[in-house]
């Protein structure tokens, strides 16, 4: 793969949704989620959209709606759907469906589903709900590695008071490269800057002007980087040379925050991982650290294990893996200097309210015929 080729959007995809007030024609909002929304939220939605009926069906994270949980007549009445990509109907099952609000930040699960490829139904992601908690995970695991917290926790279990002879290099002055400067990357940049780190950003499309660096997507108040002010240097482009220029720019911490598409699968292999790291003023070279909170297949697993075991990388923190779930006995478990968590970095007590905030705003936009926030591009796949 030498370029990030873009998919061609279907000719039927409209630029904006048609205007029709929700609730005016027996509309139904179907919510498929682990928890039913609070009654206060339901009451507000019903007051805002008179005539709208709300149906909730419970399903666990990572599982699809059980067969028979919704009748054929109910599916045919659904106008707006809030669900994971695993619970999508076939196009013929939901002929009135206008808008799908995903509960995930990524859209990779839906890109080849007929409801996405064969219709002009609007899809929107939950991009923006993860910024605070995932940025905390990124920085927490990086600092834990630097301060040898995993080692000291193991010593604590053994009641062993033993100091490391290796001095800690604190975060001040270290450089974080963020591969994919979306909502998670922008909040990570805010937090990293507060620690005194320098931020480099990489995006597929150029961000050469202040206006192009803005981000008007959803973010909790007081978070993120809506003006694009934190990176001291911006990189962009779709070729391998473009990516290598970024990866070889002296990065101490690489944050993988790009969507998973056909074009980003195995984006980081052995050659790319060798480029990470930074040469200090005294001429010594310090290997880079990799943090992946995006999707496991973006990084070649065998290349990552090899880079860790050979010291090409000084460490890695993974909340996503390839394969996932990571099987018992897999070589990645025993790789050197690695922190692995089971895809939990996005977990938060505020997750539901943030997703519902996006849904509520987009329902208002849909009623008014305005473009929806976080809309999935059928060209780019995110």
C-alpha positions as CSV (number, residue, x, y, z in Angstrom):
1,X,0.0,0.0,0.0
2,X,1.6,3.2,-1.1
3,X,-1.3,5.7,-1.0
4,X,-4.5,6.3,1.0
5,X,-6.9,6.0,-1.9
6,X,-10.3,7.5,-1.3
7,X,-13.6,5.7,-1.9
8,X,-16.0,7.3,-4.4
9,X,-19.2,8.4,-2.8
10,X,-22.5,7.0,-4.2
11,X,-24.2,9.5,-6.5
12,X,-27.4,9.1,-4.4
13,X,-25.8,10.5,-1.2
14,X,-27.4,13.8,-0.4
15,X,-25.4,16.8,0.9
16,X,-28.0,17.5,3.6
17,X,-31.0,15.6,4.9
18,X,-34.5,16.5,3.7
19,X,-36.4,18.8,6.0
20,X,-39.3,17.2,7.9
21,X,-40.0,17.6,11.6
22,X,-39.6,14.4,13.5
23,X,-42.8,13.1,15.1
24,X,-44.9,14.6,12.4
25,X,-45.6,11.3,10.6
26,X,-45.6,8.6,13.3
27,X,-41.8,8.6,13.6
28,X,-40.1,6.1,15.9
29,X,-36.7,6.4,17.6
30,X,-35.2,3.0,18.4
31,X,-32.5,2.9,21.0
32,X,-30.4,-0.3,21.2
33,X,-28.1,0.0,24.2
34,X,-27.1,-1.6,27.5
35,X,-29.0,1.0,29.5
36,X,-32.3,2.8,29.0
37,X,-32.0,6.6,28.9
38,X,-33.1,8.5,32.0
39,X,-36.8,9.3,32.1
40,X,-36.0,13.0,32.2
41,X,-34.2,12.7,28.8
42,X,-37.1,10.7,27.4
43,X,-39.6,13.3,28.6
44,X,-37.6,16.2,27.1
45,X,-37.3,14.4,23.7
46,X,-41.0,13.6,23.6
47,X,-41.8,17.3,24.4
48,X,-39.3,18.5,21.8
49,X,-40.6,16.2,19.1
50,X,-44.4,15.7,19.7
51,X,-45.7,12.5,18.2
52,X,-42.3,10.7,18.3
53,X,-42.4,7.3,19.9
54,X,-39.3,6.0,21.7
55,X,-38.5,2.2,21.9
56,X,-35.6,0.8,23.9
57,X,-34.1,-2.6,23.5
58,X,-31.3,-3.8,25.8
59,X,-28.2,-5.4,24.5
60,X,-24.7,-5.7,26.0
61,X,-21.7,-3.9,24.5
62,X,-20.2,-5.8,21.6
63,X,-23.3,-7.9,21.0
64,X,-26.0,-7.5,18.4
65,X,-29.7,-7.3,19.1
66,X,-31.2,-10.8,19.6
67,X,-33.4,-12.2,16.9
68,X,-37.0,-11.5,17.6
69,X,-36.3,-8.7,20.0
70,X,-38.1,-6.3,17.7
71,X,-41.1,-7.2,15.5
72,X,-41.1,-6.8,11.8
73,X,-43.8,-4.1,12.1
74,X,-41.7,-2.2,14.7
75,X,-38.6,-2.3,12.4
76,X,-40.7,-0.9,9.5
77,X,-41.7,2.1,11.6
78,X,-38.2,3.1,12.8
79,X,-37.1,6.5,11.6
80,X,-34.0,7.1,13.8
81,X,-31.8,4.3,15.2
82,X,-29.2,4.6,17.9
83,X,-27.2,1.4,18.0
84,X,-23.8,-0.3,17.5
85,X,-22.9,-1.3,14.0
86,X,-23.7,-4.9,14.9
87,X,-27.4,-4.3,15.3
88,X,-28.2,-2.8,11.9
89,X,-31.2,-4.1,9.9
90,X,-31.2,-5.0,6.3
91,X,-32.5,-2.1,4.1
92,X,-35.8,-3.7,3.3
93,X,-36.5,-4.3,7.0
94,X,-36.4,-0.6,7.9
95,X,-37.8,1.3,4.8
96,X,-38.5,4.5,6.8
97,X,-35.1,4.8,8.4
98,X,-33.5,8.2,7.8
99,X,-30.6,8.5,10.3
100,X,-28.4,6.0,12.2
101,X,-26.5,7.3,15.2
102,X,-23.7,4.9,16.1
103,X,-22.6,4.5,19.7
104,X,-19.0,4.1,18.6
105,X,-16.4,6.6,17.5
106,X,-15.4,4.4,14.5
107,X,-17.5,3.4,11.6
108,X,-15.4,0.5,10.3
109,X,-18.0,-2.1,11.3
110,X,-20.7,-0.5,9.0
111,X,-18.7,0.3,5.9
112,X,-19.6,-2.9,4.1
113,X,-23.1,-3.3,5.4
114,X,-25.9,-3.0,2.8
115,X,-27.7,-0.4,5.0
116,X,-24.6,1.9,4.5
117,X,-23.5,0.9,0.9
118,X,-26.9,0.6,-0.7
119,X,-28.8,3.5,0.7
120,X,-28.5,7.2,1.3
121,X,-29.4,6.9,5.0
122,X,-27.3,9.3,7.1
123,X,-24.8,7.7,9.5
124,X,-23.2,9.6,12.3
125,X,-20.5,8.5,14.8
126,X,-20.1,9.1,18.5
127,X,-16.9,11.0,17.8
128,X,-16.2,13.4,20.6
129,X,-17.6,11.3,23.5
130,X,-14.3,9.6,24.1
131,X,-11.9,12.5,24.3
132,X,-11.6,13.0,28.1
133,X,-11.4,9.3,29.2
134,X,-9.2,8.0,26.3
135,X,-6.8,10.9,26.6
136,X,-6.5,10.1,30.3
137,X,-5.7,6.5,29.4
138,X,-3.1,7.5,26.9
139,X,-1.3,9.8,29.3
140,X,-1.8,7.5,32.3
141,X,-0.2,4.5,30.6
142,X,2.6,6.6,29.2
143,X,3.4,8.1,32.6
144,X,3.0,4.7,34.3
145,X,5.6,3.2,32.0
146,X,8.0,6.1,32.4
147,X,7.7,6.0,36.2
148,X,7.9,2.1,36.2
149,X,4.6,1.8,38.0
150,X,3.9,-1.7,36.7
151,X,7.2,-2.9,38.1
152,X,6.6,-1.3,41.5
153,X,3.1,-2.8,41.6
154,X,4.6,-6.2,41.2
155,X,7.1,-5.5,43.9
156,X,4.3,-4.4,46.2
157,X,2.6,-7.8,45.8
158,X,5.9,-9.3,47.0
159,X,6.3,-6.8,49.8
160,X,9.7,-5.8,48.2
161,X,11.1,-2.3,48.8
162,X,13.5,-2.0,45.8
163,X,14.3,1.2,43.9
164,X,15.2,1.1,40.2
165,X,18.7,2.3,39.3
166,X,17.4,3.8,36.1
167,X,16.4,7.5,36.4
168,X,12.9,8.6,35.2
169,X,12.7,10.9,32.2
170,X,9.7,13.0,32.9
171,X,7.3,14.3,30.2
172,X,8.5,17.9,30.1
173,X,10.0,18.5,26.7
174,X,9.0,15.2,25.2
175,X,7.3,15.1,21.9
176,X,4.0,13.4,21.2
177,X,3.0,12.7,17.6
178,X,-0.7,12.2,17.1
179,X,-1.6,10.1,14.0
180,X,-5.2,11.2,13.3
181,X,-6.0,14.6,14.9
182,X,-9.7,14.1,15.7
183,X,-11.5,14.6,19.0
184,X,-9.4,12.1,20.9
185,X,-6.2,13.5,19.5
186,X,-7.2,17.0,20.2
187,X,-7.9,16.3,23.9
188,X,-4.7,14.4,24.1
189,X,-2.9,17.4,22.8
190,X,-4.5,19.6,25.4
191,X,-3.5,17.3,28.2
192,X,0.0,16.7,26.9
193,X,0.6,20.4,26.4
194,X,-0.4,21.0,30.1
195,X,2.4,18.5,31.0
196,X,4.9,20.5,29.0
197,X,5.1,18.2,26.0
198,X,5.4,19.3,22.4
199,X,2.6,18.2,20.0
200,X,3.0,17.2,16.3
201,X,-0.2,16.4,14.4
202,X,-0.8,14.2,11.3
203,X,-4.0,14.4,9.2
204,X,-4.8,12.8,5.8
205,X,-5.9,16.2,4.3
206,X,-3.7,19.4,4.6
207,X,-4.4,21.8,7.5
208,X,-2.5,24.8,6.2
209,X,-4.7,27.6,7.4
210,X,-6.2,28.5,10.8
211,X,-9.7,27.8,9.4
212,X,-8.8,24.4,8.1
213,X,-7.4,23.5,11.6
214,X,-10.7,24.2,13.3
215,X,-12.9,21.4,14.5
216,X,-16.6,22.1,15.0
217,X,-17.5,18.5,16.0
218,X,-19.0,17.5,19.3
219,X,-16.7,17.8,22.4
220,X,-17.6,18.2,26.1
221,X,-17.3,21.9,27.1
222,X,-13.8,23.0,27.9
223,X,-12.1,20.0,26.2
224,X,-10.3,19.4,23.0
225,X,-8.6,21.8,20.6
226,X,-11.4,23.4,18.6
227,X,-9.1,26.1,17.1
228,X,-6.2,23.7,16.4
229,X,-3.7,25.7,18.4
230,X,-1.8,23.0,20.3
231,X,0.3,21.4,17.5
232,X,3.6,23.2,16.9
233,X,3.9,21.3,13.6
234,X,1.4,19.8,11.2
235,X,1.9,16.9,8.8
236,X,-0.5,15.6,6.2
237,X,-0.7,13.4,3.1
238,X,-1.6,10.0,1.8
239,X,1.7,8.6,0.6
240,X,4.2,6.5,2.5
241,X,6.7,9.3,2.1
242,X,4.3,11.7,3.8
243,X,3.8,9.3,6.7
244,X,7.5,8.6,7.1
245,X,8.3,12.3,7.2
246,X,6.0,12.5,10.2
247,X,7.2,9.3,11.9
248,X,10.8,10.3,11.6
249,X,10.3,13.8,13.0
250,X,11.7,12.9,16.5
251,X,8.6,11.4,18.2
252,X,8.9,10.2,21.7
253,X,5.3,9.1,22.0
254,X,3.2,8.0,19.0
255,X,-0.5,8.0,19.6
256,X,-2.4,6.0,17.0
257,X,-5.9,7.6,16.7
258,X,-6.7,7.2,13.1
259,X,-9.9,5.3,11.9
260,X,-9.6,1.8,10.6
261,X,-10.3,1.5,6.9
262,X,-9.0,-0.6,4.1
263,X,-6.4,2.1,3.6
264,X,-5.2,2.2,7.2
265,X,-5.0,-1.6,7.8
266,X,-1.4,-2.4,8.6
267,X,-0.5,1.2,8.2
268,X,2.4,0.8,10.7
269,X,4.7,-2.1,10.0
270,X,8.4,-2.9,10.7
271,X,9.7,-0.1,8.6
272,X,7.5,2.5,10.2
273,X,8.2,1.5,13.8
274,X,11.9,1.8,13.2
275,X,11.4,5.5,12.4
276,X,10.1,6.4,15.9
277,X,12.3,7.8,18.6
278,X,14.4,10.9,19.1
279,X,18.1,11.8,19.1
280,X,18.9,14.0,22.1
281,X,21.2,17.0,22.2
282,X,24.0,14.8,23.6
283,X,23.8,12.6,20.5
284,X,22.1,9.6,22.3
285,X,19.1,8.1,20.7
286,X,16.0,7.2,22.7
287,X,13.6,4.7,21.2
288,X,9.9,5.7,20.8
289,X,6.9,4.6,22.7
290,X,3.7,3.5,20.9
291,X,0.1,4.0,22.2
292,X,-2.8,2.5,20.2
293,X,-6.3,3.3,21.2
294,X,-7.7,3.2,17.6
295,X,-8.0,-0.3,16.2
296,X,-5.6,-3.2,16.4
297,X,-5.1,-4.0,12.7
298,X,-3.7,-0.5,12.1
299,X,-0.4,-1.9,13.5
300,X,1.1,-5.1,12.3
301,X,1.2,-7.3,15.4
302,X,4.3,-9.4,14.5
303,X,6.2,-6.3,13.6
304,X,5.2,-4.7,16.9
305,X,6.3,-7.7,18.9
306,X,9.6,-7.8,17.1
307,X,10.2,-4.1,17.6
308,X,9.5,-4.4,21.4
309,X,11.6,-7.5,21.9
310,X,14.6,-6.0,20.0
311,X,14.4,-2.6,21.7
312,X,13.4,-0.8,18.5
313,X,10.5,0.5,20.6
314,X,11.1,1.2,24.3
315,X,7.5,0.3,25.1
316,X,3.9,0.2,24.0
317,X,0.5,0.6,25.5
318,X,-2.4,-1.1,23.7
319,X,-6.1,-0.9,24.4
320,X,-6.8,-2.6,21.1
321,X,-5.1,-5.6,19.5
322,X,-5.0,-7.8,16.4
323,X,-6.5,-10.3,16.9
324,X,-9.1,-9.1,19.4
325,X,-9.9,-10.4,21.9
326,X,-6.3,-11.3,22.4
327,X,-6.2,-15.1,22.9
328,X,-4.6,-16.8,25.9
329,X,-1.0,-17.6,25.1
330,X,-0.6,-15.1,22.3
331,X,2.9,-13.9,21.8
332,X,1.8,-10.3,22.3
333,X,1.0,-11.0,26.0
334,X,4.7,-11.7,26.7
335,X,6.3,-9.0,24.6
336,X,8.8,-6.8,26.4
337,X,7.7,-3.5,28.0
338,X,4.1,-3.6,27.1
339,X,0.9,-2.6,28.8
340,X,-2.3,-4.2,27.5
341,X,-5.9,-3.5,28.5
342,X,-9.1,-5.1,27.1
343,X,-10.5,-2.3,25.0
344,X,-11.7,-0.3,27.9
345,X,-10.1,3.1,27.4
346,X,-13.4,4.6,26.2
347,X,-15.4,3.5,29.3
348,X,-16.8,6.4,31.3
349,X,-19.8,7.1,33.6
350,X,-20.6,10.0,31.2
351,X,-20.5,8.0,28.0
352,X,-24.3,7.6,27.7
353,X,-25.1,11.2,28.3
354,X,-22.6,12.3,25.7
355,X,-23.9,10.0,23.0
356,X,-27.5,11.1,23.8
357,X,-26.4,14.7,23.5
358,X,-25.1,14.0,20.0
359,X,-28.3,12.2,19.1
360,X,-30.5,15.0,20.5
361,X,-28.7,17.7,18.6
362,X,-28.7,15.7,15.3
363,X,-32.4,15.0,15.6
364,X,-33.0,18.7,15.8
365,X,-30.7,19.2,12.8
366,X,-32.6,16.5,10.9
367,X,-35.9,18.1,11.6
368,X,-34.6,21.5,10.4
369,X,-32.9,20.1,7.3
370,X,-29.4,21.1,8.5
371,X,-26.2,18.9,8.1
372,X,-25.7,16.4,10.9
373,X,-22.7,16.5,13.2
374,X,-20.2,13.6,13.0
375,X,-21.7,12.4,9.7
376,X,-19.8,9.4,8.2
377,X,-18.3,10.2,4.8
378,X,-19.1,7.6,2.2
379,X,-15.9,8.8,0.4
380,X,-13.5,8.6,3.3
381,X,-15.2,5.8,5.4
382,X,-15.2,7.8,8.6
